[in-house]
């Protein structure tokens, strides 16, 4: 049992944890609520390994990188369909192994090889084997349908992102700089030209040719 100091320390540490801070961290945990619903008691049966199922789910998530709840649900369908297919393979193998053992004991006087025993087991249990085949085909359809839909959604993702206009920050207009003087207002008369304060004397007249 935890002591009062340990309980107080746990409460203090819980207050410090406020979840992921970065966008990458939020992306990594945003679908945790969807994933946790996958671990029902009826999903992994006794004798099966939950760690194997978790590894299978992780491998499909690493391959397909689901980015939305819909994509995550499709990855879950892939995982569950493949998990049930594996279960079906094991069940069929266990069933045929039992029937082979029975036939071998029944025909103990006749030494039959493995292939003959397997054929006899299948032939004696045609209905059961047909049930296995129908279940296998249904699970394969579920798997490939989820795969096809997932690939279709991922193929449309770049086109959908291209339709979203980029966000641009508003920029202040830059004033135009011109070296030209402002246009004069025609209603205002132009100022008179300045008069030089020290005008230069006029040039002397040229000498007359007759006076030379």
C-alpha positions as CSV (number, residue, x, y, z in Angstrom):
1,X,0.0,0.0,0.0
2,X,1.3,3.4,-0.9
3,X,2.2,5.7,2.0
4,X,0.8,9.2,2.4
5,X,4.1,10.7,1.1
6,X,3.9,8.6,-2.0
7,X,0.3,9.6,-2.7
8,X,1.2,13.2,-2.3
9,X,4.2,12.9,-4.6
10,X,2.0,11.1,-7.2
11,X,-0.6,13.9,-7.1
12,X,2.2,16.5,-7.5
13,X,3.6,14.7,-10.5
14,X,0.2,14.4,-12.1
15,X,-0.3,18.1,-11.9
16,X,3.0,18.6,-13.8
17,X,1.9,16.4,-16.7
18,X,-0.3,18.4,-19.1
19,X,0.1,16.3,-22.2
20,X,2.2,16.8,-25.3
21,X,3.4,20.4,-26.0
22,X,4.6,20.2,-29.6
23,X,2.4,19.7,-32.6
24,X,4.2,16.4,-33.3
25,X,3.4,15.1,-29.9
26,X,-0.2,16.0,-30.2
27,X,-0.4,14.2,-33.6
28,X,1.2,11.1,-32.0
29,X,-1.4,10.8,-29.3
30,X,-4.5,12.2,-30.9
31,X,-5.9,8.8,-31.9
32,X,-5.1,7.0,-28.6
33,X,-8.8,6.9,-27.7
34,X,-9.6,5.2,-31.0
35,X,-6.8,2.6,-30.6
36,X,-7.6,1.7,-27.0
37,X,-11.1,0.5,-28.0
38,X,-9.4,-2.3,-29.9
39,X,-8.2,-4.2,-26.9
40,X,-11.4,-5.9,-25.9
41,X,-11.3,-9.1,-24.0
42,X,-13.0,-11.0,-26.8
43,X,-10.5,-9.9,-29.4
44,X,-7.5,-11.8,-28.1
45,X,-8.7,-15.3,-27.1
46,X,-7.2,-17.5,-24.4
47,X,-4.1,-19.1,-25.8
48,X,-3.4,-16.1,-28.1
49,X,-0.8,-13.5,-27.4
50,X,-1.9,-9.9,-26.9
51,X,1.7,-8.7,-27.6
52,X,1.6,-10.5,-31.0
53,X,-1.6,-8.6,-31.8
54,X,-0.1,-5.3,-30.6
55,X,2.9,-6.0,-32.8
56,X,0.7,-6.7,-35.8
57,X,-1.3,-3.5,-35.3
58,X,1.9,-1.5,-34.9
59,X,3.4,-2.9,-38.1
60,X,0.3,-1.9,-40.2
61,X,0.3,1.6,-38.6
62,X,4.0,2.0,-39.4
63,X,3.3,1.0,-43.0
64,X,0.3,3.1,-43.7
65,X,0.8,6.1,-41.3
66,X,-2.9,6.8,-40.6
67,X,-3.5,10.5,-40.2
68,X,-7.3,10.6,-39.5
69,X,-9.8,8.6,-37.5
70,X,-11.1,7.1,-40.7
71,X,-7.7,5.9,-41.8
72,X,-7.1,4.6,-38.3
73,X,-10.3,2.6,-38.5
74,X,-9.3,1.1,-41.8
75,X,-5.9,0.1,-40.3
76,X,-7.8,-1.6,-37.5
77,X,-9.9,-3.5,-40.0
78,X,-6.7,-4.7,-41.7
79,X,-5.3,-5.8,-38.4
80,X,-8.5,-7.6,-37.2
81,X,-9.0,-9.3,-40.5
82,X,-5.5,-10.6,-40.6
83,X,-5.6,-11.6,-36.9
84,X,-8.8,-13.6,-37.5
85,X,-7.3,-15.2,-40.6
86,X,-4.3,-16.4,-38.6
87,X,-6.7,-17.7,-36.0
88,X,-8.6,-19.6,-38.7
89,X,-5.4,-21.1,-40.1
90,X,-4.5,-22.4,-36.6
91,X,-8.0,-23.7,-36.0
92,X,-8.1,-25.6,-39.3
93,X,-4.6,-27.0,-38.8
94,X,-5.6,-28.2,-35.2
95,X,-8.8,-29.7,-36.5
96,X,-7.1,-31.6,-39.3
97,X,-4.4,-32.8,-37.0
98,X,-7.0,-34.3,-34.7
99,X,-8.7,-36.0,-37.6
100,X,-5.5,-37.3,-38.9
101,X,-4.6,-38.8,-35.5
102,X,-8.1,-40.4,-35.4
103,X,-7.7,-41.9,-38.8
104,X,-4.2,-43.1,-38.1
105,X,-5.4,-45.0,-35.0
106,X,-8.4,-46.3,-36.9
107,X,-6.2,-47.7,-39.6
108,X,-3.4,-48.8,-37.4
109,X,-3.0,-52.0,-39.2
110,X,-2.4,-50.1,-42.5
111,X,0.5,-47.7,-42.4
112,X,-0.6,-44.5,-44.2
113,X,1.6,-41.7,-45.1
114,X,1.0,-38.0,-44.1
115,X,-0.6,-36.9,-47.4
116,X,-3.0,-39.8,-47.4
117,X,-4.1,-39.0,-43.9
118,X,-4.6,-35.4,-44.7
119,X,-6.7,-36.2,-47.7
120,X,-8.8,-38.7,-45.8
121,X,-9.3,-36.1,-43.0
122,X,-10.5,-33.5,-45.5
123,X,-12.7,-35.9,-47.4
124,X,-14.3,-37.1,-44.1
125,X,-15.1,-33.5,-43.0
126,X,-16.0,-31.8,-46.2
127,X,-18.7,-29.6,-44.6
128,X,-16.3,-28.4,-41.9
129,X,-13.6,-27.7,-44.4
130,X,-16.0,-25.8,-46.6
131,X,-16.9,-23.7,-43.6
132,X,-13.3,-22.9,-43.1
133,X,-13.0,-21.9,-46.8
134,X,-16.0,-19.6,-46.7
135,X,-14.8,-17.8,-43.6
136,X,-11.3,-17.5,-45.1
137,X,-12.8,-15.9,-48.3
138,X,-14.9,-13.5,-46.3
139,X,-12.0,-12.3,-44.2
140,X,-9.8,-11.9,-47.2
141,X,-12.5,-9.7,-48.8
142,X,-12.6,-7.6,-45.7
143,X,-8.8,-7.3,-45.7
144,X,-8.5,-6.2,-49.3
145,X,-11.5,-4.0,-49.2
146,X,-10.0,-2.1,-46.3
147,X,-6.7,-2.0,-48.1
148,X,-8.2,-0.6,-51.3
149,X,-10.2,2.1,-49.4
150,X,-7.2,3.1,-47.4
151,X,-5.1,3.5,-50.6
152,X,-7.9,5.4,-52.2
153,X,-8.1,7.9,-49.3
154,X,-4.4,8.3,-49.2
155,X,-4.2,9.0,-53.0
156,X,-6.8,11.7,-52.6
157,X,-5.1,13.4,-49.7
158,X,-2.5,15.4,-51.8
159,X,-5.3,16.6,-54.1
160,X,-7.4,17.7,-51.1
161,X,-4.5,19.6,-49.6
162,X,-3.9,21.3,-52.9
163,X,-7.4,22.8,-52.8
164,X,-6.7,24.6,-49.5
165,X,-5.2,28.0,-50.1
166,X,-2.1,28.8,-48.2
167,X,-2.3,31.3,-45.3
168,X,-0.5,34.5,-46.1
169,X,0.4,37.0,-43.5
170,X,-0.8,40.6,-44.3
171,X,2.0,42.9,-45.3
172,X,2.0,46.7,-44.9
173,X,2.2,48.5,-48.3
174,X,5.6,49.9,-49.1
175,X,5.5,53.6,-50.0
176,X,6.8,54.3,-53.5
177,X,9.8,56.6,-53.6
178,X,10.0,58.9,-56.6
179,X,12.7,61.5,-57.5
180,X,10.2,63.5,-59.6
181,X,8.9,66.8,-58.1
182,X,5.2,66.9,-57.4
183,X,2.9,68.0,-60.1
184,X,2.1,71.7,-59.7
185,X,-1.4,72.7,-59.0
186,X,-2.7,74.7,-62.0
187,X,-4.8,76.9,-59.7
188,X,-1.8,78.2,-57.9
189,X,0.4,80.6,-60.0
190,X,4.0,79.7,-60.3
191,X,6.3,82.0,-58.3
192,X,8.3,84.6,-60.3
193,X,11.9,83.8,-61.2
194,X,14.4,85.2,-58.7
195,X,16.3,88.4,-59.8
196,X,20.0,88.2,-59.4
197,X,21.2,90.7,-56.8
198,X,24.5,91.6,-58.6
199,X,23.7,91.6,-62.4
200,X,26.7,91.6,-64.6
201,X,27.2,94.7,-66.9
202,X,26.1,94.3,-70.5
203,X,28.8,93.6,-73.1
204,X,30.1,96.8,-74.9
205,X,28.9,97.4,-78.4
206,X,31.1,96.2,-81.3
207,X,33.2,99.1,-82.9
208,X,31.8,100.6,-86.1
209,X,33.9,99.9,-89.2
210,X,33.5,103.5,-90.5
211,X,35.2,104.9,-87.4
212,X,38.2,102.8,-87.7
